[in-house]
Amino acid sequence: MNKHLRDALLPFIILGVVSLFVFIGVSSSTDPVTVSLMSSSLLVIIAFIVSALGLWLVFKEGLIRNDRLLMLNTHLAIGLLIFAVAEVVSIMVEQLANPLSYSFAIGIIQLVAVVLWAEGVVVYLYSTNSVLEFAQNRYVIPLIIILISAFYVVAAAFTIGTQTFPIGRVLSVPIGIGLTMILVSMSILLWCYRGGYLAIPTLLTVLGSLLLVVRTVSWGYVGISISDPNAQMLAVGAYLLLGASLSFRSEKLAKVD
């Protein structure tokens, strides 16, 4: 790995190691209030640091017009910032409002970020397909989107009770659809990029998206609170992986004239 790439990854590696040690220390506490406070604080700090690093990596050389990859990275970086805001709001609302308001606030903000990500990823997928032609049938990509949406809708229909509609489950449907679209799209791109330079950062994006999918499914379908320390650590891992993927791509783009 080139030196400039190692330097770009170093902040995310350090953050990951520190987060792991903090989480181990927090988990050893027997006071649930302390565990919740420390894990929430760690998540907010990591979310904002990673989003700030991501934005800096994308914008430090200036936006390049008509560059689809850089535009995708811009979508991811801004989405990370929105997720960071959502984590702060979740902590504030959790202390001040009832669970319904809490779930609605966090879900709506996350949904904005996911829509931004999904739009950037799908546009990039179409752009890449126009060059590589890995999906020669133009209906393949829309069919994938429809199948993903149908899966979540059917799952929601079987898990949401007939009398009550938990807002977390309702909002987790569009969030899950968006994140799974991102996961599938980036997995397709990973297959296309296998063996090339972009394989590693694309893999990091796939893994980060996967962790967010697991967190969303746990929230909406398993009933695990989004403020649960384990769910928060999933988010920490996802943010670090997504931030690291931006560091690879941005550093490479900065060296290309």
C-alpha positions as CSV (number, residue, x, y, z in Angstrom):
1,M,0.0,0.0,0.0
2,N,1.3,3.4,-0.9
3,K,2.5,5.7,1.9
4,H,-0.1,8.4,1.2
5,L,-2.8,5.7,1.5
6,R,-1.4,4.5,4.8
7,D,-1.4,8.0,6.1
8,A,-5.0,8.5,5.0
9,L,-6.2,5.4,6.8
10,L,-4.2,6.0,10.0
11,P,-6.8,8.3,11.6
12,F,-9.6,5.7,11.1
13,I,-7.3,2.9,12.4
14,I,-6.5,4.9,15.5
15,L,-10.2,5.8,16.1
16,G,-11.1,2.1,15.7
17,V,-8.6,0.9,18.2
18,V,-9.6,3.7,20.7
19,S,-13.3,2.9,20.3
20,L,-12.6,-0.8,20.9
21,F,-10.8,-0.2,24.1
22,V,-13.4,2.3,25.3
23,F,-16.2,-0.2,24.5
24,I,-14.5,-3.0,26.4
25,G,-14.1,-0.6,29.4
26,V,-17.7,0.5,29.2
27,S,-19.0,-3.1,28.9
28,S,-17.2,-4.0,32.1
29,S,-19.3,-1.5,34.1
30,T,-22.3,-2.9,36.0
31,D,-24.2,0.5,36.0
32,P,-26.5,0.6,33.0
33,V,-26.8,4.4,33.1
34,T,-23.0,4.7,32.9
35,V,-22.9,2.2,30.0
36,S,-25.6,4.0,28.1
37,L,-24.0,7.4,28.7
38,M,-20.5,6.4,27.7
39,S,-21.6,4.4,24.6
40,S,-23.8,7.3,23.4
41,S,-21.0,9.8,24.0
42,L,-18.5,7.6,22.1
43,L,-20.9,7.2,19.2
44,V,-21.5,10.9,18.8
45,I,-17.8,11.8,19.0
46,I,-16.9,9.1,16.4
47,A,-19.7,10.1,14.2
48,F,-18.7,13.7,14.0
49,I,-15.0,13.1,13.7
50,V,-15.5,10.6,10.9
51,S,-18.0,12.9,9.1
52,A,-15.6,15.8,9.4
53,L,-12.7,13.7,8.1
54,G,-14.8,12.4,5.2
55,L,-15.9,15.9,4.2
56,W,-12.3,17.1,4.4
57,L,-11.0,14.2,2.3
58,V,-13.6,14.8,-0.4
59,F,-13.4,18.6,-0.6
60,K,-9.7,19.2,0.0
61,E,-8.9,19.1,-3.7
62,G,-12.1,20.8,-4.8
63,L,-15.1,19.2,-6.6
64,I,-14.4,17.9,-10.1
65,R,-17.4,18.4,-12.3
66,N,-18.7,15.4,-14.2
67,D,-16.7,13.0,-12.0
68,R,-19.3,10.4,-10.9
69,L,-17.0,8.7,-8.4
70,L,-16.2,12.0,-6.6
71,M,-19.9,12.9,-6.6
72,L,-20.6,9.5,-5.0
73,N,-18.0,10.2,-2.3
74,T,-19.6,13.6,-1.7
75,H,-23.0,11.9,-1.2
76,L,-21.4,9.5,1.3
77,A,-19.6,12.2,3.2
78,I,-22.6,14.5,3.6
79,G,-24.7,11.4,4.5
80,L,-22.2,10.6,7.3
81,L,-22.7,14.2,8.7
82,I,-26.5,13.8,8.6
83,F,-26.1,10.5,10.5
84,A,-23.9,12.2,13.1
85,V,-26.7,14.9,13.6
86,A,-29.2,12.0,13.9
87,E,-27.1,10.5,16.7
88,V,-27.1,13.8,18.6
89,V,-30.8,14.2,18.2
90,S,-31.5,10.7,19.3
91,I,-29.7,11.3,22.6
92,M,-31.5,14.6,23.2
93,V,-34.9,13.4,22.3
94,E,-34.5,10.2,24.2
95,Q,-34.1,12.2,27.4
96,L,-36.9,14.7,26.7
97,A,-39.6,12.9,24.7
98,N,-41.6,9.7,24.7
99,P,-40.4,6.6,22.7
100,L,-42.8,7.4,19.8
101,S,-41.3,10.9,19.3
102,Y,-37.8,9.5,19.8
103,S,-38.1,6.8,17.1
104,F,-39.8,9.2,14.7
105,A,-37.1,11.9,15.0
106,I,-34.1,9.6,14.7
107,G,-35.8,7.6,11.8
108,I,-36.7,10.7,9.7
109,I,-33.2,12.1,10.0
110,Q,-31.6,8.8,9.1
111,L,-34.0,8.4,6.2
112,V,-32.7,11.7,4.7
113,A,-29.1,10.4,4.8
114,V,-30.1,7.1,3.4
115,V,-32.0,8.6,0.5
116,L,-29.0,10.8,-0.3
117,W,-26.7,7.8,-0.2
118,A,-29.0,5.6,-2.3
119,E,-29.4,8.3,-5.0
120,G,-25.6,8.7,-5.3
121,V,-24.9,5.0,-5.3
122,V,-27.6,4.1,-7.9
123,V,-26.6,7.0,-10.2
124,Y,-22.9,5.8,-10.0
125,L,-24.0,2.2,-10.6
126,Y,-25.9,3.2,-13.8
127,S,-22.9,5.3,-14.9
128,T,-20.5,2.4,-14.3
129,N,-22.8,0.0,-16.1
130,S,-22.9,2.2,-19.1
131,V,-19.2,1.7,-19.4
132,L,-18.6,-1.9,-18.2
133,E,-22.0,-3.2,-19.3
134,F,-22.2,-5.8,-16.5
135,A,-26.0,-5.7,-16.6
136,Q,-26.8,-5.6,-20.3
137,N,-30.6,-5.8,-19.6
138,R,-31.7,-2.4,-18.6
139,Y,-34.4,-3.9,-16.4
140,V,-32.0,-5.7,-14.1
141,I,-31.2,-2.8,-11.8
142,P,-34.9,-1.7,-11.4
143,L,-35.8,-5.4,-10.8
144,I,-33.3,-5.6,-8.0
145,I,-34.7,-2.5,-6.4
146,I,-38.3,-3.8,-6.7
147,L,-37.3,-7.2,-5.1
148,I,-35.5,-5.5,-2.2
149,S,-38.5,-3.2,-1.6
150,A,-41.0,-6.2,-1.8
151,F,-38.9,-8.1,0.8
152,Y,-39.0,-5.4,3.4
153,V,-42.7,-4.6,2.8
154,V,-43.7,-8.3,3.2
155,A,-41.4,-8.7,6.3
156,A,-43.1,-5.6,7.8
157,A,-46.5,-6.9,7.1
158,F,-45.8,-10.1,9.0
159,T,-44.0,-8.4,11.9
160,I,-46.1,-5.3,12.6
161,G,-49.1,-6.1,14.8
162,T,-52.7,-5.5,13.6
163,Q,-53.5,-3.2,16.5
164,T,-50.4,-1.1,16.9
165,F,-47.8,0.1,14.5
166,P,-44.4,0.6,16.2
167,I,-42.9,3.6,14.6
168,G,-39.5,2.1,14.6
169,R,-40.7,-0.8,12.4
170,V,-42.5,1.5,10.1
171,L,-39.5,3.8,9.5
172,S,-37.1,0.9,9.4
173,V,-38.8,-0.3,6.2
174,P,-37.7,2.6,3.9
175,I,-34.4,2.9,5.7
176,G,-33.7,-0.8,5.3
177,I,-34.7,-0.6,1.6
178,G,-32.3,2.2,1.0
179,L,-29.4,0.7,2.9
180,T,-29.9,-2.7,1.2
181,M,-30.0,-1.1,-2.2
182,I,-26.7,0.5,-1.3
183,L,-25.3,-2.8,0.0
184,V,-26.4,-4.7,-3.2
185,S,-25.3,-2.0,-5.6
186,M,-21.8,-1.7,-4.0
187,S,-21.5,-5.5,-3.9
188,I,-22.1,-5.6,-7.7
189,L,-19.5,-2.9,-8.1
190,L,-17.1,-4.9,-5.9
191,W,-17.5,-7.8,-8.2
192,C,-16.7,-5.6,-11.2
193,Y,-13.7,-4.0,-9.5
194,R,-12.3,-7.3,-8.1
195,G,-8.5,-7.3,-8.4
196,G,-8.4,-3.6,-9.2
197,Y,-7.5,-0.5,-7.1
198,L,-11.1,0.3,-6.2
199,A,-11.8,-3.2,-4.8
200,I,-10.6,-2.4,-1.3
201,P,-12.5,0.9,-0.7
202,T,-15.6,-0.7,-2.3
203,L,-15.3,-3.6,0.1
204,L,-15.1,-1.2,3.0
205,T,-18.3,0.5,1.8
206,V,-20.0,-2.9,1.5
207,L,-19.0,-3.8,5.1
208,G,-20.1,-0.4,6.5
209,S,-23.4,-0.6,4.7
210,L,-23.9,-4.2,6.0
211,L,-23.4,-3.1,9.6
212,L,-26.0,-0.3,9.2
213,V,-28.4,-2.8,7.7
214,V,-27.9,-5.1,10.7
215,R,-28.5,-2.2,13.0
216,T,-31.7,-1.1,11.2
217,V,-33.1,-4.6,11.0
218,S,-32.4,-5.1,14.7
219,W,-34.2,-1.9,15.5
220,G,-37.2,-2.4,13.3
221,Y,-37.7,-6.2,13.3
222,V,-35.9,-7.6,16.4
223,G,-36.9,-4.9,18.8
224,I,-33.5,-3.9,19.9
225,S,-33.4,-0.2,20.8
226,I,-31.4,2.0,18.5
227,S,-29.7,3.4,21.7
228,D,-28.6,0.0,22.8
229,P,-24.8,0.0,23.4
230,N,-24.3,-3.0,21.0
231,A,-26.4,-1.3,18.3
232,Q,-24.4,1.9,18.8
233,M,-21.1,0.0,18.4
234,L,-22.4,-1.4,15.1
235,A,-22.9,2.2,14.0
236,V,-19.4,3.2,15.2
237,G,-17.9,0.3,13.1
238,A,-20.0,1.3,10.1
239,Y,-19.0,5.0,10.2
240,L,-15.3,4.1,10.5
241,L,-15.5,1.7,7.6
242,L,-17.3,4.2,5.4
243,G,-14.9,7.0,6.4
244,A,-11.9,4.7,5.6
245,S,-13.4,4.0,2.1
246,L,-13.5,7.7,1.4
247,S,-9.9,8.1,2.5
248,F,-8.8,5.6,-0.2
249,R,-10.7,7.1,-3.0
250,S,-10.0,10.7,-2.2
251,E,-6.3,10.2,-1.8
252,K,-6.1,8.4,-5.1
253,L,-8.1,11.0,-6.9
254,A,-5.9,13.7,-5.5
255,K,-3.0,12.1,-7.3
256,V,-4.7,11.8,-10.6
257,D,-4.3,14.7,-13.0
